[in-house]
Amino acid sequence: MTQTAWLAGKIALVTGGASGIGAGIARVLAAAGARVAIGDLDGGAAVAVAGELPGTGARLGVRLDVTDRDSTDQAVTSVERELGSIDVLVNNAGISSIAPFLDISDADWERLMGVNLRGVLVVTQRVLPPMLRRRSGRIINISSMAGKEGLPNLAHYCATKFGVIGLTQSLAREVAADNVTVNAVCPGVVRTPLWDDPDTGILRQLDGEKGWRAFVSGIPLGRPQSAEDIGHACAYLASDAAANITGEALNVSGGQQMH
């Protein structure tokens, strides 16, 4: 089977899929033959991006607040009604913030924990039961290389992404007997709104473009990662080629982090 047909007939939901890494993941999954649903807090953007996905498979955009169980249930129910039972869940929705440790507020801590970590719990708890009943499914959680190595001024962000890997490993052990795999993908440096947002972006306190060039200079393969790079890793983990892989946290960082 060619890579372009890896996911033929599969139904995938990508959270936070209306921009950045999520949109890149959705594009790659669609190109690999999947029927893709994009869930995003911005429902209009989710519909617009879904309508531009490649391939001939069905696609759908829905409003999804991963921190809210009612919103999650409504979104997943819509996907199940319009496309069918979800075979592949990509928990991509995430936000960032940069602050010295002593300046991290309770509100910032709760906001990042709510989206980056609790959001994985909420959406997975809604999507997982049908996978267990069918004894088939792929769950892919987007962590970060900051989920394996602490970085200064990102303690709250790192805590969420370390947590995603811990959740991934624990759940992988729980559901392995039911033929559901659970893996994480750890992006390196991808230029998205997580970096550029004027209020919360990582570059806001890292000297802008100079900070960006400093990050990129540390990548052995010599370039930042693209959203599609992350998508290709997800497509592999979602495919039958990765049927014997679970509990892993795969770096996609151009060699910037090697473990």
C-alpha positions, -999 to +999 in steps of 0.1 A: +000+000+000+014+034-009+017+062+016-010+081-003-035+053+005-022+045+041-054+058+057-080+050+030-114+047+046-103+058+080-121+086+098-099+111+117-106+139+141-079+166+146-085+190+175-072+225+171-070+218+134-080+252+119-044+266+120-008+259+125+003+223+132-032+210+134-040+223+099-009+206+086-018+174+102-053+175+087-039+181+052-015+152+054-042+128+068-066+138+041-039+133+014-033+098+028-069+090+022-086+097+055-120+113+059-110+142+082-130+162+107-114+194+121-125+205+155-115+240+166-127+267+190-131+288+159-159+268+142-160+290+111-122+286+105-127+248+111-153+247+083-131+268+060-100+248+064-119+215+061-133+227+028-097+232+015-083+198+024-068+177-004-081+144-016-116+132-024-127+119+010-154+135+030-144+163+054-161+182+082-154+213+103-170+216+138-167+240+167-149+222+195-139+236+229-117+208+243-121+221+279-158+217+278-175+183+279-208+194+264-190+211+235-168+180+230-198+157+231-217+178+205-187+180+182-179+143+184-215+134+179-216+155+148-185+137+134-200+103+141-233+113+125-218+129+094-187+107+088-189+076+110-171+062+140-137+078+146-107+056+139-080+082+145-079+109+171-052+135+170-052+156+202-035+187+189-053+216+205-028+236+225-018+271+237+015+286+249+027+312+273+061+324+283+070+338+317+097+336+344+087+310+370+080+335+397+056+354+374+034+325+364+000+333+376-027+309+388-048+320+358-020+312+333-013+279+350-050+268+349-054+281+313-025+260+299-034+230+320-070+232+309-063+232+271-030+213+268-036+185+293-072+184+305-083+188+269-066+155+260-084+138+288-118+153+279-117+145+242-101+111+246-127+100+271-154+108+246-138+092+216-122+061+232-153+039+242-163+031+207-127+022+198-127-002+227-159-018+216-146-022+181-112-033+194-095-009+170-083+027+172-054+051+171-049+080+195-021+104+188-013+132+213+008+162+203+033+169+230+066+188+223+103+185+227+095+207+257+077+177+271+110+159+274+134+187+285+126+216+307+132+251+292+136+284+310+105+306+312+083+278+300+078+258+333+040+259+330+041+249+293+066+222+299+046+208+327+016+203+304+036+187+277+055+164+301+020+155+314+008+146+279+036+121+276+028+106+310-009+103+300+001+087+267+022+060+283-003+052+310-033+050+286-013+030+261-008+003+288-045+003+297-059-002+263-032-023+246-052-055+251-081-039+232-059-032+201-059+005+206-026+023+203-017+055+220+014+075+210+027+110+212+044+132+186+069+158+199+074+187+175+105+207+176+105+243+161+075+249+140+067+286+131+030+289+142+009+313+162+023+296+193+055+315+185+041+347+169+010+356+189+016+392+200+001+386+235+012+350+243+037+339+217+071+324+227+090+350+206+074+379+226+102+377+252+129+360+231+140+390+211+117+383+181+135+372+149+168+370+166+154+345+191+139+325+162+172+324+144+189+312+176+164+283+179+168+273+142+206+274+144+206+245+169+188+221+145+213+196+130+192+191+098+194+229+093+158+239+090+127+243+113+100+217+111+069+223+090+034+215+101+034+188+074+065+172+090+044+166+121+015+154+099+036+127+083+046+114+117+009+113+126-001+096+094+025+069+100+013+063+136-023+062+124-015+036+097-013-002+098+024+001+094+026+013+130+003-014+144+030-027+169+040+008+182+023+021+213+034+043+243+060+061+223+069+098+221+083+104+187+105+135+183+101+154+150+128+180+156+154+177+129+178+162+154+176+191+178+166+167+205+179+131+203+162+108+229 
